[in-house]
Amino acid sequence: MTAEELIIEFALTRMDHPDLEFEEIAALLVRRGGPERELEFAARNLADRGELRGATFPTAVEYVLRVVLTLRGPSD
């Protein structure tokens, strides 16, 4: 999944669940993606951080948040 696809999926999920915080939306996306997507996101995040190991779910959620906040840009 590309960063752009992730942003779109995040935005659509946020529209469906406007009361959720960003981290809750990211967790929902990771859960929906299943174990393969969780592992993919966690691996990308660990590679970005230069680490070799970590718990997959929180690391995958962190990756989603990192991508969303990076591509969102600075706040006005």
C-alpha positions as CSV (number, residue, x, y, z in Angstrom):
1,M,0.0,0.0,0.0
2,T,1.4,3.4,-1.0
3,A,1.4,6.4,1.3
4,E,-1.2,8.0,-0.8
5,E,-3.5,5.0,-0.6
6,L,-3.1,5.0,3.1
7,I,-4.0,8.6,3.4
8,I,-7.2,8.0,1.3
9,E,-8.1,5.0,3.5
10,F,-7.5,7.0,6.6
11,A,-9.6,9.9,5.4
12,L,-12.5,7.7,4.4
13,T,-12.4,5.9,7.8
14,R,-12.3,9.3,9.6
15,M,-15.4,10.3,7.7
16,D,-17.1,7.2,8.9
17,H,-16.0,7.7,12.5
18,P,-15.6,11.4,13.1
19,D,-15.6,11.0,16.9
20,L,-12.4,8.9,16.9
21,E,-9.0,10.3,17.7
22,F,-6.2,9.8,15.1
23,E,-4.6,7.0,17.0
24,E,-7.9,5.1,17.2
25,I,-8.5,5.5,13.5
26,A,-5.0,4.2,12.8
27,A,-5.6,1.2,15.0
28,L,-8.9,0.5,13.2
29,L,-7.0,0.6,9.9
30,V,-4.4,-1.8,11.1
31,R,-7.0,-4.2,12.5
32,R,-9.0,-4.1,9.2
33,G,-5.9,-4.8,7.2
34,G,-5.3,-8.1,9.0
35,P,-2.1,-9.7,10.1
36,E,-0.3,-9.3,6.7
37,R,-0.9,-5.5,6.6
38,E,0.0,-5.2,10.3
39,L,3.3,-6.9,9.7
40,E,4.0,-4.8,6.5
41,F,3.4,-1.5,8.4
42,A,5.4,-2.7,11.4
43,A,8.3,-3.7,9.2
44,R,8.3,-0.3,7.4
45,N,8.2,1.6,10.7
46,L,11.0,-0.4,12.2
47,A,13.1,0.1,9.1
48,D,12.4,3.8,9.2
49,R,13.5,3.9,12.8
50,G,16.5,1.7,12.3
51,E,15.3,-0.9,14.8
52,L,15.3,-4.7,14.5
53,R,12.3,-5.7,16.6
54,G,9.2,-4.4,18.3
55,A,5.6,-5.3,19.0
56,T,3.8,-5.5,15.7
57,F,0.4,-3.9,16.4
58,P,1.6,-0.7,18.2
59,T,4.5,-0.3,15.7
60,A,2.1,-0.7,12.8
61,V,-0.3,1.9,14.3
62,E,2.7,4.3,14.8
63,Y,3.6,3.8,11.1
64,V,0.1,4.8,10.0
65,L,0.1,7.9,12.2
66,R,3.6,8.8,11.0
67,V,2.5,8.6,7.4
68,V,-0.7,10.6,8.0
69,L,1.0,13.3,10.0
70,T,3.9,13.6,7.6
71,L,1.8,13.9,4.5
72,R,-0.7,16.1,6.2
73,G,1.9,18.8,6.5
74,P,2.4,21.5,9.0
75,S,-0.7,22.8,10.8
76,D,-1.9,26.3,9.9
